[in-house]
Amino acid sequence: MLVKKAFKYRIHPNKEQQAHLAVQFGHARFVYNHFLTVRRDYYRTHGKGLYYNATAGMLTALKK
């Protein structure tokens, strides 16, 4: 029998940590939205989707 467990954690960051987390979440949202647009455009033009490896290579180029 498979038993599933879940854990919930709550963090209480101070003001400085909240600011750093907001920046990190903003970066993550930018990257997600950017590659969502890239994948949609690629699908519209080529009729097939992009795989993770292709977008991972683009992410490396985007960082530079």
Biopython code that builds the backbone (N, CA, C, O; Angstrom):
import numpy as np
from Bio.PDB.StructureBuilder import StructureBuilder

atoms = [
    (1, "MET", "N", (0.827, -1.167, 0.000)),
    (1, "MET", "CA", (0.000, 0.000, 0.000)),
    (1, "MET", "C", (0.886, 1.251, 0.000)),
    (1, "MET", "O", (1.846, 1.344, 0.766)),
    (2, "LEU", "N", (0.554, 2.202, -0.861)),
    (2, "LEU", "CA", (1.318, 3.434, -0.988)),
    (2, "LEU", "C", (0.702, 4.495, -0.080)),
    (2, "LEU", "O", (-0.488, 4.798, -0.167)),
    (3, "VAL", "N", (1.534, 5.046, 0.784)),
    (3, "VAL", "CA", (1.077, 6.088, 1.702)),
    (3, "VAL", "C", (1.621, 7.413, 1.215)),
    (3, "VAL", "O", (2.828, 7.566, 1.028)),
    (4, "LYS", "N", (0.732, 8.370, 1.009)),
    (4, "LYS", "CA", (1.154, 9.696, 0.565)),
    (4, "LYS", "C", (1.196, 10.637, 1.756)),
    (4, "LYS", "O", (0.283, 10.658, 2.581)),
    (5, "LYS", "N", (2.261, 11.408, 1.834)),
    (5, "LYS", "CA", (2.422, 12.360, 2.913)),
    (5, "LYS", "C", (2.606, 13.752, 2.331)),
    (5, "LYS", "O", (3.104, 13.909, 1.216)),
    (6, "ALA", "N", (2.214, 14.730, 3.073)),
    (6, "ALA", "CA", (2.402, 16.113, 2.655)),
    (6, "ALA", "C", (2.849, 16.927, 3.857)),
    (6, "ALA", "O", (2.445, 16.664, 4.989)),
    (7, "PHE", "N", (3.669, 17.895, 3.600)),
    (7, "PHE", "CA", (4.148, 18.785, 4.641)),
    (7, "PHE", "C", (3.882, 20.214, 4.210)),
    (7, "PHE", "O", (4.066, 20.557, 3.042)),
    (8, "LYS", "N", (3.461, 21.032, 5.123)),
    (8, "LYS", "CA", (3.261, 22.447, 4.861)),
    (8, "LYS", "C", (4.233, 23.230, 5.720)),
    (8, "LYS", "O", (4.376, 22.970, 6.915)),
    (9, "TYR", "N", (4.898, 24.192, 5.100)),
    (9, "TYR", "CA", (5.822, 25.050, 5.813)),
    (9, "TYR", "C", (5.400, 26.494, 5.614)),
    (9, "TYR", "O", (4.938, 26.868, 4.536)),
    (10, "ARG", "N", (5.553, 27.275, 6.614)),
    (10, "ARG", "CA", (5.238, 28.689, 6.525)),
    (10, "ARG", "C", (6.496, 29.463, 6.885)),
    (10, "ARG", "O", (7.146, 29.177, 7.890)),
    (11, "ILE", "N", (6.829, 30.433, 6.067)),
    (11, "ILE", "CA", (7.992, 31.260, 6.355)),
    (11, "ILE", "C", (7.519, 32.649, 6.755)),
    (11, "ILE", "O", (6.451, 33.099, 6.340)),
    (12, "HIS", "N", (8.303, 33.303, 7.543)),
    (12, "HIS", "CA", (7.998, 34.652, 8.002)),
    (12, "HIS", "C", (9.223, 35.530, 7.732)),
    (12, "HIS", "O", (10.003, 35.806, 8.644)),
    (13, "PRO", "N", (9.395, 35.972, 6.469)),
    (13, "PRO", "CA", (10.568, 36.789, 6.150)),
    (13, "PRO", "C", (10.432, 38.207, 6.709)),
    (13, "PRO", "O", (9.331, 38.734, 6.871)),
    (14, "ASN", "N", (11.594, 38.802, 6.997)),
    (14, "ASN", "CA", (11.577, 40.198, 7.418)),
    (14, "ASN", "C", (11.468, 41.088, 6.179)),
    (14, "ASN", "O", (11.370, 40.580, 5.062)),
    (15, "LYS", "N", (11.483, 42.390, 6.363)),
    (15, "LYS", "CA", (11.264, 43.323, 5.243)),
    (15, "LYS", "C", (12.334, 43.183, 4.161)),
    (15, "LYS", "O", (12.019, 43.203, 2.972)),
    (16, "GLU", "N", (13.584, 43.043, 4.564)),
    (16, "GLU", "CA", (14.673, 42.896, 3.587)),
    (16, "GLU", "C", (14.521, 41.597, 2.791)),
    (16, "GLU", "O", (14.712, 41.588, 1.575)),
    (17, "GLN", "N", (14.181, 40.520, 3.465)),
    (17, "GLN", "CA", (13.989, 39.239, 2.793)),
    (17, "GLN", "C", (12.779, 39.285, 1.870)),
    (17, "GLN", "O", (12.796, 38.682, 0.797)),
    (18, "GLN", "N", (11.728, 39.993, 2.276)),
    (18, "GLN", "CA", (10.555, 40.145, 1.422)),
    (18, "GLN", "C", (10.919, 40.856, 0.127)),
    (18, "GLN", "O", (10.429, 40.493, -0.942)),
    (19, "ALA", "N", (11.771, 41.862, 0.219)),
    (19, "ALA", "CA", (12.197, 42.594, -0.976)),
    (19, "ALA", "C", (12.991, 41.683, -1.905)),
    (19, "ALA", "O", (12.787, 41.705, -3.119)),
    (20, "HIS", "N", (13.894, 40.882, -1.344)),
    (20, "HIS", "CA", (14.690, 39.958, -2.162)),
    (20, "HIS", "C", (13.800, 38.891, -2.807)),
    (20, "HIS", "O", (13.996, 38.531, -3.968)),
    (21, "LEU", "N", (12.831, 38.392, -2.053)),
    (21, "LEU", "CA", (11.918, 37.393, -2.612)),
    (21, "LEU", "C", (11.066, 37.985, -3.730)),
    (21, "LEU", "O", (10.801, 37.315, -4.727)),
    (22, "ALA", "N", (10.640, 39.218, -3.574)),
    (22, "ALA", "CA", (9.842, 39.871, -4.619)),
    (22, "ALA", "C", (10.646, 40.002, -5.906)),
    (22, "ALA", "O", (10.104, 39.818, -6.995)),
    (23, "VAL", "N", (11.929, 40.318, -5.791)),
    (23, "VAL", "CA", (12.795, 40.413, -6.976)),
    (23, "VAL", "C", (12.937, 39.043, -7.633)),
    (23, "VAL", "O", (12.824, 38.925, -8.853)),
    (24, "GLN", "N", (13.183, 38.010, -6.834)),
    (24, "GLN", "CA", (13.342, 36.667, -7.376)),
    (24, "GLN", "C", (12.066, 36.176, -8.060)),
    (24, "GLN", "O", (12.127, 35.561, -9.125)),
    (25, "PHE", "N", (10.917, 36.446, -7.453)),
    (25, "PHE", "CA", (9.654, 36.039, -8.067)),
    (25, "PHE", "C", (9.400, 36.804, -9.357)),
    (25, "PHE", "O", (8.830, 36.263, -10.304)),
    (26, "GLY", "N", (9.823, 38.064, -9.391)),
    (26, "GLY", "CA", (9.694, 38.848, -10.612)),
    (26, "GLY", "C", (10.544, 38.277, -11.737)),
    (26, "GLY", "O", (10.110, 38.230, -12.888)),
    (27, "HIS", "N", (11.759, 37.841, -11.402)),
    (27, "HIS", "CA", (12.631, 37.221, -12.405)),
    (27, "HIS", "C", (12.027, 35.927, -12.926)),
    (27, "HIS", "O", (12.033, 35.669, -14.129)),
    (28, "ALA", "N", (11.508, 35.120, -12.020)),
    (28, "ALA", "CA", (10.896, 33.849, -12.424)),
    (28, "ALA", "C", (9.684, 34.094, -13.320)),
    (28, "ALA", "O", (9.485, 33.377, -14.300)),
    (29, "ARG", "N", (8.879, 35.093, -12.996)),
    (29, "ARG", "CA", (7.697, 35.410, -13.801)),
    (29, "ARG", "C", (8.115, 35.895, -15.190)),
    (29, "ARG", "O", (7.479, 35.546, -16.185)),
    (30, "PHE", "N", (9.190, 36.705, -15.263)),
    (30, "PHE", "CA", (9.680, 37.176, -16.557)),
    (30, "PHE", "C", (10.126, 36.011, -17.427)),
    (30, "PHE", "O", (9.761, 35.936, -18.600)),
    (31, "VAL", "N", (10.914, 35.101, -16.861)),
    (31, "VAL", "CA", (11.430, 33.962, -17.628)),
    (31, "VAL", "C", (10.278, 33.075, -18.087)),
    (31, "VAL", "O", (10.259, 32.641, -19.239)),
    (32, "TYR", "N", (9.321, 32.799, -17.210)),
    (32, "TYR", "CA", (8.182, 31.959, -17.575)),
    (32, "TYR", "C", (7.402, 32.586, -18.725)),
    (32, "TYR", "O", (7.108, 31.917, -19.715)),
    (33, "ASN", "N", (7.067, 33.863, -18.599)),
    (33, "ASN", "CA", (6.284, 34.536, -19.633)),
    (33, "ASN", "C", (7.051, 34.651, -20.948)),
    (33, "ASN", "O", (6.466, 34.528, -22.024)),
    (34, "HIS", "N", (8.351, 34.886, -20.862)),
    (34, "HIS", "CA", (9.177, 34.986, -22.066)),
    (34, "HIS", "C", (9.149, 33.680, -22.853)),
    (34, "HIS", "O", (8.910, 33.679, -24.060)),
    (35, "PHE", "N", (9.392, 32.577, -22.166)),
    (35, "PHE", "CA", (9.440, 31.300, -22.871)),
    (35, "PHE", "C", (8.059, 30.778, -23.238)),
    (35, "PHE", "O", (7.935, 29.979, -24.167)),
    (36, "LEU", "N", (7.032, 31.205, -22.539)),
    (36, "LEU", "CA", (5.676, 30.890, -22.961)),
    (36, "LEU", "C", (5.403, 31.544, -24.317)),
    (36, "LEU", "O", (4.824, 30.919, -25.206)),
    (37, "THR", "N", (5.816, 32.789, -24.470)),
    (37, "THR", "CA", (5.658, 33.489, -25.750)),
    (37, "THR", "C", (6.494, 32.833, -26.842)),
    (37, "THR", "O", (6.023, 32.658, -27.966)),
    (38, "VAL", "N", (7.725, 32.471, -26.519)),
    (38, "VAL", "CA", (8.607, 31.820, -27.499)),
    (38, "VAL", "C", (8.001, 30.504, -27.964)),
    (38, "VAL", "O", (7.984, 30.220, -29.162)),
    (39, "ARG", "N", (7.506, 29.701, -27.035)),
    (39, "ARG", "CA", (6.920, 28.406, -27.404)),
    (39, "ARG", "C", (5.654, 28.578, -28.238)),
    (39, "ARG", "O", (5.432, 27.834, -29.193)),
    (40, "ARG", "N", (4.824, 29.554, -27.878)),
    (40, "ARG", "CA", (3.594, 29.785, -28.653)),
    (40, "ARG", "C", (3.918, 30.235, -30.069)),
    (40, "ARG", "O", (3.324, 29.748, -31.032)),
    (41, "ASP", "N", (4.861, 31.164, -30.198)),
    (41, "ASP", "CA", (5.234, 31.652, -31.527)),
    (41, "ASP", "C", (5.834, 30.539, -32.372)),
    (41, "ASP", "O", (5.539, 30.434, -33.562)),
    (42, "TYR", "N", (6.672, 29.712, -31.768)),
    (42, "TYR", "CA", (7.284, 28.602, -32.491)),
    (42, "TYR", "C", (6.215, 27.624, -32.974)),
    (42, "TYR", "O", (6.278, 27.127, -34.098)),
    (43, "TYR", "N", (5.237, 27.355, -32.114)),
    (43, "TYR", "CA", (4.171, 26.426, -32.492)),
    (43, "TYR", "C", (3.338, 26.993, -33.639)),
    (43, "TYR", "O", (2.946, 26.265, -34.551)),
    (44, "ARG", "N", (3.073, 28.290, -33.584)),
    (44, "ARG", "CA", (2.282, 28.911, -34.655)),
    (44, "ARG", "C", (3.010, 28.867, -35.995)),
    (44, "ARG", "O", (2.373, 28.669, -37.029)),
    (45, "THR", "N", (4.313, 29.045, -36.000)),
    (45, "THR", "CA", (5.057, 29.082, -37.257)),
    (45, "THR", "C", (5.433, 27.691, -37.764)),
    (45, "THR", "O", (5.418, 27.461, -38.973)),
    (46, "HIS", "N", (5.772, 26.752, -36.866)),
    (46, "HIS", "CA", (6.267, 25.443, -37.290)),
    (46, "HIS", "C", (5.263, 24.313, -37.129)),
    (46, "HIS", "O", (5.440, 23.244, -37.713)),
    (47, "GLY", "N", (4.212, 24.530, -36.347)),
    (47, "GLY", "CA", (3.214, 23.489, -36.160)),
    (47, "GLY", "C", (3.606, 22.409, -35.180)),
    (47, "GLY", "O", (2.883, 21.424, -35.034)),
    (48, "LYS", "N", (4.729, 22.565, -34.505)),
    (48, "LYS", "CA", (5.129, 21.626, -33.459)),
    (48, "LYS", "C", (5.790, 22.418, -32.335)),
    (48, "LYS", "O", (6.259, 23.539, -32.536)),
    (49, "GLY", "N", (5.818, 21.827, -31.174)),
    (49, "GLY", "CA", (6.313, 22.535, -30.002)),
    (49, "GLY", "C", (7.810, 22.420, -29.812)),
    (49, "GLY", "O", (8.484, 21.611, -30.450)),
    (50, "LEU", "N", (8.309, 23.255, -28.915)),
    (50, "LEU", "CA", (9.713, 23.193, -28.513)),
    (50, "LEU", "C", (9.843, 22.292, -27.298)),
    (50, "LEU", "O", (8.948, 22.240, -26.454)),
    (51, "TYR", "N", (10.952, 21.588, -27.213)),
    (51, "TYR", "CA", (11.219, 20.752, -26.068)),
    (51, "TYR", "C", (12.057, 21.511, -25.047)),
    (51, "TYR", "O", (12.573, 22.593, -25.327)),
    (52, "TYR", "N", (12.181, 20.934, -23.873)),
    (52, "TYR", "CA", (12.907, 21.575, -22.780)),
    (52, "TYR", "C", (14.349, 21.901, -23.169)),
    (52, "TYR", "O", (14.836, 22.991, -22.872)),
    (53, "ASN", "N", (15.028, 20.974, -23.825)),
    (53, "ASN", "CA", (16.443, 21.186, -24.152)),
    (53, "ASN", "C", (16.645, 22.410, -25.035)),
    (53, "ASN", "O", (17.632, 23.128, -24.874)),
    (54, "ALA", "N", (15.739, 22.657, -25.954)),
    (54, "ALA", "CA", (15.854, 23.820, -26.822)),
    (54, "ALA", "C", (15.688, 25.110, -26.019)),
    (54, "ALA", "O", (16.440, 26.066, -26.213)),
    (55, "THR", "N", (14.714, 25.135, -25.128)),
    (55, "THR", "CA", (14.499, 26.350, -24.349)),
    (55, "THR", "C", (15.576, 26.529, -23.283)),
    (55, "THR", "O", (15.887, 27.662, -22.918)),
    (56, "ALA", "N", (16.146, 25.452, -22.781)),
    (56, "ALA", "CA", (17.229, 25.568, -21.806)),
    (56, "ALA", "C", (18.452, 26.221, -22.449)),
    (56, "ALA", "O", (19.132, 27.029, -21.817)),
    (57, "GLY", "N", (18.727, 25.873, -23.699)),
    (57, "GLY", "CA", (19.820, 26.520, -24.413)),
    (57, "GLY", "C", (19.551, 27.991, -24.648)),
    (57, "GLY", "O", (20.462, 28.816, -24.581)),
    (58, "MET", "N", (18.300, 28.316, -24.922)),
    (58, "MET", "CA", (17.942, 29.723, -25.090)),
    (58, "MET", "C", (18.062, 30.490, -23.786)),
    (58, "MET", "O", (18.410, 31.671, -23.794)),
    (59, "LEU", "N", (17.781, 29.840, -22.670)),
    (59, "LEU", "CA", (17.892, 30.500, -21.373)),
    (59, "LEU", "C", (19.340, 30.882, -21.090)),
    (59, "LEU", "O", (19.611, 31.962, -20.564)),
    (60, "THR", "N", (20.260, 30.000, -21.437)),
    (60, "THR", "CA", (21.681, 30.300, -21.245)),
    (60, "THR", "C", (22.068, 31.527, -22.064)),
    (60, "THR", "O", (22.790, 32.398, -21.580)),
    (61, "ALA", "N", (21.592, 31.595, -23.293)),
    (61, "ALA", "CA", (21.878, 32.760, -24.137)),
    (61, "ALA", "C", (21.206, 34.016, -23.586)),
    (61, "ALA", "O", (21.778, 35.103, -23.661)),
    (62, "LEU", "N", (19.999, 33.879, -23.034)),
    (62, "LEU", "CA", (19.273, 35.012, -22.476)),
    (62, "LEU", "C", (19.997, 35.578, -21.262)),
    (62, "LEU", "O", (19.962, 36.788, -21.038)),
    (63, "LYS", "N", (20.644, 34.743, -20.485)),
    (63, "LYS", "CA", (21.367, 35.203, -19.302)),
    (63, "LYS", "C", (22.552, 36.083, -19.689)),
    (63, "LYS", "O", (22.924, 36.989, -18.942)),
    (64, "LYS", "N", (23.144, 35.819, -20.851)),
    (64, "LYS", "CA", (24.294, 36.604, -21.269)),
    (64, "LYS", "C", (23.798, 37.866, -21.879)),
    (64, "LYS", "O", (24.596, 38.698, -22.311)),
]
sb = StructureBuilder()
sb.init_structure("model")
sb.init_model(0)
sb.init_chain("A")
sb.init_seg("    ")
for serial, (resi, resn, name, xyz) in enumerate(atoms, 1):
    if name == "N":
        sb.init_residue(resn, " ", resi, " ")
    sb.init_atom(name, np.array(xyz, "f"), 0.0, 1.0, " ", f" {name:<3s}", serial, name[0])
structure = sb.get_structure()
